[in-house]
Amino acid sequence: MSYLDKQTAEQRIKELEQQLEQMRLKAEFFEAVVEELKKDYGISILKKRATQSCESSCCSSSQG
């Protein structure tokens, strides 16, 4: 690996680490907002996952 390739790779890693930190902070913020809504207003805005029985029935009906 040449010096320029190594420098570019290191710069890219640093860039990605900064982006990762920004996304972590955003996620932390949104989680706090969701918790406050839940606590203060009893509002749950998280998407509920489908149950396994629902998923299997949905898949079987769409395959027919």
Secondary structure, DSSP 8 states (H G I E B T S, - for coil): --HHHHHHHHHHHHHHHHHHHHHHHHHHHHHHHHHHHHHHH----S-----HHHHHHHHHHHH-
